[in-house]
């Protein structure tokens, strides 16, 4: 299992929507966990999205997390091009553990994650720019 929740920690972004690489929100309908996230507010109705490894492997390769500036009436909204998409393979802590024994690196590692957009949408330095931050809560 792979569980993740989305957080908006970007004060200049009134609503953030998180999608896969095709622009579709994760989850199902009204219970999407990453739709219209206000800054610093947790989704209490459906905080986590669960994804089975087999379901994430439908396209045969890594998938992406993308961030959008959205509104309650516009989902997903405008793609935040300044926020580099996050590849699922970036959720693998140490790919060498797999390749050293001749295995393929998985699309992601099982666990519980928080995936947040942080920073300044108009930032110019690497430390200030808006970006994804990932926290894995399990080992």
N, C-alpha and C positions, 0 to 999 in steps of 0.2 A: 504494500500500500504506500501511497504517496499523498500526504495531506498538506495543503498550503492555504494560507490566508493572505489577503492583500491589505496593505496599509498605505495611506496617503500622508506623508510627512512633508509635503511641499506647500508652504503657506500661501503661495501665489496661485495655487491650483484649487479653485473652489470645489470641483468635483473631478475625480479621476476614475476612469474605467480601465480595467486590465483585461487583455484578451490574449488569445493564442496568435500565432503568426498569420492566420487568415482573418483576423479582426473579429472573431467570435468570442464573446465572454465565456469564461469557464463556468461550469455549473449548468443548471437547468432552469430556464425561464425566470420566474419571479424570485427564485431562490439563488440567483447568481451571487457568488461571494465577493466579487470584485467590481460591482457596478455602482457608479456614482458615489464613490468613497469621499467623504468630506475630510478635510485635514484633521488628523488626530482622533477621528471617530472610528470605533470598531463596529463592524457589522455584527449585530447581536442575533439576527434572525437565522443567518446561515454563515457563521464565521469562517468555516473551512470548506474547501473543495477537496474531494477525494478523487484520486485518479489511479486506476489500476495500471500496472506496467504494460500489460497487453493492450489496453485502450490507448495508451500514449504512443504505442509503436505502430499504429495503423498506417502511417505514411512511410514507415520504414526508416526514418531518420530522426535526428533531433528536432524538437519543436521549440517555439519561442514564446516568451512573455513580452507583451507590448503595452505601453501606457498611452492613454488618450485623455484629452481634456473634454469632459462630457457635461451634459446638463440632464436634469430629470426627463426632459422631453427629447433628448438626442443621445442615442447610444449606438455605437461606442463614442461618437464625437469626432474631434480632430486629433489625428495621430500626433503625438509629441515627438517630432523628429529629432529634437535635441537629446532625448532619452534613448540611448542605444538599447535596442532589444536585448533581452537576456536569453541566452540559449540554455536549453535544459541540461546540456552537458556541463555547464558551469556549476551545476548542483552536484557534481561528482567531486568529492574532496581530493582524491588522489588517484588520477587515472592510471598511474604506473602500477598500482596494486593489481590492476586487471591485466595490463599489457605484459607485465613481468612474468606472468604464468600462462601467457598465450591466449588470454580471453579478450573478447571484445569489450570495449568500454561501454557501460550501459547508458541509456538516454538520461537517466537521473538515478540517484540513490534513494532507496526507501527512507521515509522519515516524515517528520512534521516540520514545516518551514513557515516563516513569515517572509513575505516578499513585499518590500516597500519602495516607493519612489521618494527620494530625498533630494535636497539641494535646491538651487536657485535656477529657475527656468531661463534666466538671462545671464547666468554665471559665465565667466570667461576663462577662469582657471580650472584645472582638473579637479581641485578640491571643492570648488564652489558649484560646478555644473550639476544640473539635475541628472540623476542616475538611479539605477536599481541598487538596493541593498538587500542582502539575503541573510537570514539568521536561521540556522538549523537548530531545532530544539531537542532533537534526539540524537543518540549516537548510533 
